Amino acid sequence: MNRIRRILCPIDFSETSRRALDHAAAIARRYRASLSVLYVFPNLPVMDVPPRHLGAGGRAEIMADLRQFVASVPSSVRVDAHVVEAAEVHCEIDIQSRALAADLLVMGSHGRSGFKRLMLGSVTESTLRITRCPVLVVPPAAEGATRTPWCLRRILCAIDFSVESVAALDYALSLAQEGGAELTLIHAIEVPPELRDGHVADLTDVDRLRAAEEAKCLRKLREMVSEHARQLCTICTLVDEGAADHVILAAGEARHADLIVMGVRGHGALDLAVFGSKTRQVIRASRCPVLVVHARDVAVLTAPVTDGLRPAVGE
C-alpha cells in the first residue's frame, strides 16, 4: 500500500497551481500527510543583467502572499509554507523534495504569464526529468479537488510492458485497492512488427496480424495482474491501435478517468526525446491529473523520513 506521509507542492500563484494545491490538500487529508507548499524565487542572471536577490522586505512580502494563498487548505491538514531563491527552479524543487523526503510532488502543468512569470509548465517538465519522487501533474482542464479527502473512482494506467510501466502498475494497483476504484490497464499498438517491416501480402494479412497482436497484448496485460489483486478491485484491460498519447487521452476521456498513471525512465535517464514523445503530450492535453512514476519509486515510498526542508537562502 502507498505510504504518502509528506507532500511537496511547488506553486507560482497561478490558477493552475491553486488547483494543484487543492489536489495536494485533498491527498493530504486522505493519507493524513503533512503538506509543504514551496515558492522558488528565480534569481538566474539574464544576459548581462545580474541576478536579482530577495531582500528581507521582498521575502516578507512573498511569504505574506504565500500564507494567504494556502489559507484555503482545510484546517485538518498540517501545512507549512516556504520561500527560497535559486538560479534553477526545477533543481531547487528536487533539492527540497529530497530534504523533505517527500513521498509525492504535486505540481501544475502550466504557469503564469507575463514579464515576471515563473513558467511552471517548463519547470514541471524539467522537474520530471531529474526527480526520483512520484509527481502528480494537475492540468488546467482538471476538475478542482473538493475540500473532502481525495477520492478516485476510475484510474487509467498506461502499459508498454517496460519495467517503468510495471512500477506504474504497482502504484496504480495500490491506489485502486485502497479506494475501491476501477483500474483500467491500457496498451497502444502503434504498428505491429510485421507491418513495420513491410512483410504483408494483402489486407487480409493486415487484419489477421492486427487481431493477433491485439490478442497477444491483451493476454500479456491480464498476466500482469494476479488473481489475488483482482479480488481487491475491479480491473479492466484495453488494447487499441494508434499513437500512444492519442490512445491514452481518448481512453481517459471515454472512461471519465479521475487519474492517469504513467511510468518513465529512472533518475538521470529521462531524455528529451523519450519524455517529449509521449508523456509530455499526455500531461499537456489531459483533462484529469497525471501521476508520473519512476521505476525506483516503489522503494522510495518506504524510505526513511528525514527532518524537514533544508534552510531557505538567507535564513
CORHU-V396368 format. One record per residue. RES is the residue in one small letter. OMEGA is omega as a letter, one per 20 degrees, with the letter a starting at -180 (NA if undefined). NEAR is the number of other ideal C-beta (glycine too) atoms within 8 Angstrom. Layout:
RES_OMEGA_NEAR, RES_OMEGA_NEAR
This chain:
m_r_5, n_r_10, r_a_7, i_a_11, r_a_8, r_a_13, i_r_16, l_a_15, c_r_15, p_a_17, i_r_15, d_r_13, f_r_8, s_r_12, e_r_6, t_r_14, s_r_16, r_r_11, r_r_14, a_r_15, l_r_16, d_r_12, h_r_15, a_r_14, a_r_16, a_r_14, i_r_15, a_r_15, r_a_13, r_a_9, y_a_9, r_a_5, a_r_13, s_a_11, l_r_14, s_r_16, v_a_16, l_r_15, y_r_14, v_r_12, f_a_11, p_r_9, n_r_11, l_r_7, p_a_8, v_a_4, m_a_4, d_a_2, v_a_5, p_a_4, p_r_7, r_r_5, h_r_6, l_r_12, g_a_6, a_a_6, g_r_6, g_r_9, r_a_11, a_a_8, e_r_8, i_r_12, m_r_10, a_r_8, d_a_9, l_r_13, r_r_9, q_a_7, f_a_12, v_a_11, a_a_6, s_a_8, v_a_10, p_a_7, s_r_4, s_a_4, v_r_11, r_a_7, v_r_12, d_a_8, a_a_12, h_r_11, v_r_13, v_r_12, e_a_12, a_r_13, a_a_8, e_a_7, v_a_12, h_r_11, c_r_10, e_r_11, i_r_16, d_r_11, i_a_10, q_r_16, s_r_12, r_r_9, a_r_10, l_a_12, a_a_10, a_r_12, d_a_14, l_r_14, l_r_16, v_a_14, m_r_16, g_a_18, s_r_13, h_a_9, g_a_15, r_r_11, s_a_4, g_a_5, f_a_3, k_a_5, r_r_9, l_a_11, m_a_8, l_r_17, g_r_11, s_r_8, v_r_16, t_a_14, e_r_11, s_r_10, t_r_15, l_a_14, r_a_11, i_a_11, t_r_13, r_a_9, c_r_12, p_a_14, v_r_14, l_a_16, v_a_14, v_a_13, p_a_17, p_a_9, a_a_5, a_r_12, e_r_4, g_r_6, a_r_9, t_r_6, r_r_5, t_r_6, p_a_6, w_a_9, c_r_8, l_r_11, r_a_7, r_a_12, i_r_16, l_a_14, c_a_15, a_a_16, i_r_12, d_r_9, f_r_6, s_r_7, v_r_7, e_r_14, s_r_14, v_r_11, a_r_15, a_r_16, l_r_15, d_a_9, y_a_15, a_r_13, l_a_12, s_r_10, l_a_14, a_a_17, q_r_11, e_a_8, g_a_9, g_a_6, a_r_13, e_a_11, l_r_13, t_r_15, l_a_14, i_r_15, h_r_14, a_r_15, i_a_13, e_r_7, v_r_6, p_a_9, p_a_6, e_r_8, l_a_11, r_a_7, d_r_6, g_a_5, h_a_4, v_a_9, a_a_4, d_a_6, l_r_5, t_r_7, d_r_9, v_a_10, d_a_8, r_a_8, l_r_12, r_r_12, a_r_8, a_r_8, e_r_10, e_r_11, a_r_8, k_a_8, c_r_11, l_r_10, r_r_8, k_r_10, l_a_13, r_a_8, e_a_6, m_a_9, v_a_11, s_r_5, e_r_5, h_r_6, a_a_11, r_r_9, q_a_5, l_r_7, c_r_12, t_a_7, i_r_12, c_r_8, t_a_10, l_r_9, v_r_12, d_a_11, e_r_9, g_r_10, a_a_7, a_a_11, d_r_10, h_a_9, v_a_13, i_a_16, l_r_12, a_r_10, a_r_14, g_r_13, e_a_9, a_a_6, r_r_9, h_a_6, a_r_13, d_a_11, l_r_13, i_a_16, v_a_16, m_r_15, g_r_16, v_a_12, r_a_8, g_a_10, h_r_9, g_a_5, a_a_6, l_a_12, d_a_7, l_a_6, a_a_6, v_a_9, f_a_13, g_a_7, s_a_8, k_a_8, t_a_11, r_a_10, q_r_11, v_a_15, i_a_14, r_a_9, a_a_9, s_r_14, r_r_8, c_r_12, p_r_13, v_r_14, l_a_15, v_a_14, v_r_14, h_a_16, a_a_12, r_a_10, d_r_13, v_r_9, a_a_7, v_a_12, l_a_11, t_a_5, a_r_7, p_a_4, v_r_6, t_a_7, d_r_2, g_r_6, l_r_10, r_a_7, p_r_5, a_a_10, v_r_8, g_a_7, e_NA_4
